[in-house]
Each structure stands twice: as C-alpha cells, then as structure tokens.
Amino acid sequence: MSHDTAHRPARGKRQMKLGAFLFGVGHHGAAWRHPDVDPRAPFRFEYWRDLAQKAERARFDAVFLADNVALFGATPEAISYTAPVYTGEPLTLLSALATHTSHIGLIATVSTTYLQPYHVARKFAALDQLSGGRAGWNLVTSGSDAEAANFGLDHQLAHAARYAIAAEHVAVVKQLWDSFADDAILADKASGRFYDPARLRRVDHAGDHFRVAGPLQTGRPPQGHPVIVQAGSSDDGQALAAATAEVVFTAQQSRAAARAFAQGLKDKAQALGRSRDSLLVMPGVSIYVAPTRQEAEAKLARLQAFVDVAGALASIRTFLDWDLTTVDLDAPPPPPPFTQGWQSRQKLFYDLALEQGLSVRQLVSRMSAARGHLVLVGTPAEVVDELQAWFEDGAADGFNILAPIFPAGLDDVIELVLPELRRRGLFREEYEGATLRENLGLARPDAGFPAPLSPQTKELVG
C-alpha cells in the first residue's frame, strides 16, 4: 500500500477541531524580541483582523482570546520587561472582528468572579447576534491577587469559593439565554402585540451568590447558547467542566496524561447524564515546523536565545506565586506554594520538573516555549504523526494552536501542517455550517418551552 493510499480520507471519517489561539505577538515568552515580529502590532486593529481572516481562510473552527483583568508585576520596573498580551478587551475586539469574518467562531474569555451573570449573558447574546451565531464564552474564575485588587478586594477569593460562584453564575446565564423561546417575537402590527407572552419568562433566581430577575432583554441567541468553553484542570475545574462545558482547553505534556484527562472528564460528564460527544477536549499545542527537522529546531533555538531568565522568573512569581528568584538556577526547583491561584498549572510545572529532573534554568526554558503546553518540533509529517496519535488515542478531539510568533508561526501551521492533516483526512476542506456549534458538531440547546400550538389547535381552544 502506498503512503498516499494509506492516508486517503474515508467517507464520514471523524476529523479534528482546531482553534487559533491569538495571543499578543506570539506564545513564546520572548516572541516580542524576535526580529520578524512587530512588538507594537497588537495595539492596531488591522493586526487582529488579518490574523482572524487568515485563520478563517484556513478553515479553523475558532479564534480564541485569553484575558485577565490586571497588569501583572509588583513594580513598574518589573512590568517594564514584559510585553503586554491583553492589549484589548476581548468581547469588544471580537465584535469588531465579527464584521470582518463570516464563518470562524469567536471565543472570548470572561471571568465569573468579576462580572455579573446578567452582563455576561447579555454581552455574549449580543456577540452571537452580531456574528450570526459564532460566539463562544471561555469561562474562567480568575486566579490572582492583582486582579482582585482591581475590584476592591485585598486578596483573591479561595479556589473552591470561586468555583462555587462560577457554577451558580453559569446556571443563571443559561437561564437568561433561555428566558425567550426562539419564536417569542410576533411583531404583529394589527394586534399591537410584539411578544407572545407565553414564549417568554422571568428567571427570578435567588441563590447563594446572585439574585437575578430576568428575562434577558436581547431575546434568545442564534445558537440558543453561545458555546461554553472552560480551561480549568483542577478538581474543581473538572467538576465544573463536566457539568457545563462543551469545549475544554487544557495544558497536557504527554499523550498518556492527556488521554487520562480527556476520558476521565468525559466519564464525569456521562455520569451527569451527558453524552461523551457533547464535550470536546482540545489541548494546547505550540508547533515549530519546517521542511527539515534541523530547520524546525533552529526556529525554537532562535527564540530561546532571546529568553531573559531574570524577567522570566519575575513573570513566574507573578503568574504562579512561585518565587524562584533566590534559588540556584542549576538546582532542582523547590515545590510551589500551591496557593489559591492557578493550581493545575502549578502542579503541571512542578511535576514536569520532577519527572524530567529539570533544573530551575531548564524549567524556565520549557515554560518560556509555551507556558506548559505541548511543544512539537519537526517536519510536517512528524508533527502530524504526533497530532494524529493523540487524536486517535482519545487524548484529544482537536487542538488549540499556539503559534510561537505571529504571523509567521500561524503561517507555518497553515502552509505546512494543515495540508498534511487534510491529506490524511483529519481536517476539513470547508466549513460544515454557518454557526460555531454546527462546525464543532455540538447540538443546539432547547430553551425548555412547551411546543407551540398549531394554528388548528389554537382555533379549537379559542
């Protein structure tokens, strides 16, 4: 059997879902110092527009924007060495991108800790309407004292408390999205009735953390619910994802660990009465690819040469509350404090250092490459071999692609990796539908209203 025949796509074959994670000028910690990068580009709308359109032409499922609500760094001096990656508020940016794209999904990160459910429901309903059904909400709980300080708190809330709030928050948001039936609007000029009163309802939620009357003023979103994404991998995060998420973004270092995570999460969802296919797990992966392995390795090495260890250690201290600034760089790292912040990422990095015997200096290098996400370096065939192995082994339903630098790193994936994926029948040629849900293969939620009466029944009952 020839190599081409072996990878010929089969009819109806399961295919990967791919997101383009847009992040500053690149996901490598030193991306802004690369000679091919314009460090000021993220302050211009045209930069984001061009990246989103590029991803759409390549038929990515979605563009994904992370976010936090603080400028991290203990002092102006510490801040001054870190290029900002959250230069714009994501919902505002994606609303603008909605007018310059037509099919690609638009996923924004918004915290349940610092924005009320009514605001979240309304904003995402509006983005879903503006985009024709392409909105997605990456639900986070925030994880730093710096963010808490911007909202009148001395310290962030405890990890378990944040997730308890998040569980109630997302439940209220869903109720608000479902406060109108799809057919609630009559717009009957003759009778003067705009809404059918039987097709809308108040929420009247009174819980431990929120009191919300409803209904939502925007009507029902085109997708029913914008797609709910969740990125926490802690025990609390997994419990929330199993109950509510439709896409889970995770950082995993090995196929075995990724498979255990994905299948364990689907087990939890199934135990709650959900279909395993209703939850897609998409690990992050940073790809350094070139026609030869030597060229790919050179791309990574070039970026690693720009890493400033002192600056990286300051970022780690801010991001993970893990102070490595006073320890021997060539010694193993001490345990992190396992604070109320980014618990799953603290554990991932420490476990990685233990398993691979990394020194602090080596760990900093690994963290700079992709912040704990999988890093693949090689030829297109080598990279796709690994992606395919994860996909077919149940470790991933797809991947969130973290380009090391923009736009060149995204171009590399589009020009070198996607053709090989398509040759093997693993990625789409064209979009399957018009909405993000359709392209991800996710069912549209029902609002829970009784079926409307037929005209004949209405006549009989008067």
C-alpha positions, 0 to 999 in steps of 0.5 A, a space after each residue: 500500500 502506498 503512503 498516499 493510499 494509506 492516508 486517503 480520507 474515508 467517507 464520514 471519517 471523524 476529523 479534528 477541531 482546531 482553534 487559533 489561539 491569538 495571543 499578543 505577538 506570539 506564545 513564546 515568552 520572548 516572541 516580542 524580541 524576535 526580529 520578524 515580529 512587530 512588538 507594537 502590532 497588537 495595539 492596531 486593529 488591522 493586526 487582529 483582523 488579518 490574523 482572524 481572516 487568515 485563520 478563517 481562510 484556513 478553515 479553523 473552527 475558532 479564534 480564541 482570546 485569553 484575558 485577565 483583568 490586571 497588569 501583572 508585576 509588583 513594580 513598574 520596573 518589573 512590568 517594564 520587561 514584559 510585553 503586554 498580551 491583553 492589549 484589548 478587551 476581548 468581547 469588544 475586539 471580537 465584535 469588531 472582528 465579527 464584521 470582518 469574518 463570516 464563518 470562524 467562531 469567536 471565543 472570548 474569555 470572561 471571568 465569573 468572579 468579576 462580572 455579573 451573570 446578567 452582563 455576561 449573558 447579555 454581552 455574549 447574546 449580543 456577540 452571537 447576534 452580531 456574528 450570526 451565531 459564532 460566539 463562544 464564552 471561555 469561562 474562567 474564575 480568575 486566579 490572582 491577587 492583582 486582579 482582585 485588587 482591581 475590584 476592591 478586594 485585598 486578596 483573591 477569593 479561595 479556589 473552591 469559593 470561586 468555583 462555587 460562584 462560577 457554577 451558580 453564575 453559569 446556571 443563571 446565564 443559561 437561564 437568561 439565554 433561555 428566558 425567550 423561546 426562539 419564536 417569542 417575537 410576533 411583531 404583529 402590527 394589527 394586534 399591537 402585540 410584539 411578544 407572545 407572552 407565553 414564549 417568554 419568562 422571568 428567571 427570578 433566581 435567588 441563590 447563594 451568590 446572585 439574585 437575578 430577575 430576568 428575562 434577558 432583554 436581547 431575546 434568545 441567541 442564534 445558537 440558543 447558547 453561545 458555546 461554553 468553553 472552560 480551561 480549568 484542570 483542577 478538581 474543581 475545574 473538572 467538576 465544573 467542566 463536566 457539568 457545563 462545558 462543551 469545549 475544554 482547553 487544557 495544558 497536557 505534556 504527554 499523550 498518556 496524561 492527556 488521554 487520562 484527562 480527556 476520558 476521565 472528564 468525559 466519564 464525569 460528564 456521562 455520569 451527569 447524564 451527558 453524552 461523551 460527544 457533547 464535550 470536546 477536549 482540545 489541548 494546547 499545542 505550540 508547533 515549530 515546523 519546517 521542511 527539515 527537522 534541523 530547520 524546525 529546531 533552529 526556529 525554537 533555538 532562535 527564540 530561546 536565545 532571546 529568553 531573559 531568565 531574570 524577567 522570566 522568573 519575575 513573570 513566574 512569581 507573578 503568574 504562579 506565586 512561585 518565587 524562584 528568584 533566590 534559588 540556584 538556577 542549576 538546582 532542582 526547583 523547590 515545590 510551589 506554594 500551591 496557593 489559591 491561584 492557578 493550581 493545575 498549572 502549578 502542579 503541571 510545572 512542578 511535576 514536569 520538573 520532577 519527572 524530567 529532573 529539570 533544573 530551575 534554568 531548564 524549567 524556565 526554558 520549557 515554560 518560556 516555549 509555551 507556558 506548559 503546553 505541548 511543544 512539537 518540533 519537526 517536519 510536517 509529517 512528524 508533527 502530524 504523526 504526533 497530532 494524529 496519535 493523540 487524536 486517535 488515542 482519545 487524548 484529544 478531539 482537536 487542538 488549540 494552536 499556539 503559534 510561537 510568533 505571529 504571523 509567521 508561526 500561524 503561517 507555518 501551521 497553515 502552509 505546512 501542517 494543515 495540508 498534511 492533516 487534510 491529506 490524511 483526512 483529519 481536517 476539513 476542506 470547508 466549513 460544515 455550517 454557518 454557526 460555531 456549534 454546527 462546525 464543532 458538531 455540538 447540538 443546539 440547546 432547547 430553551 425548555 418551552 412547551 411546543 407551540 400550538 398549531 394554528 388548528 389547535 389554537 382555533 379549537 381552544 379559542 
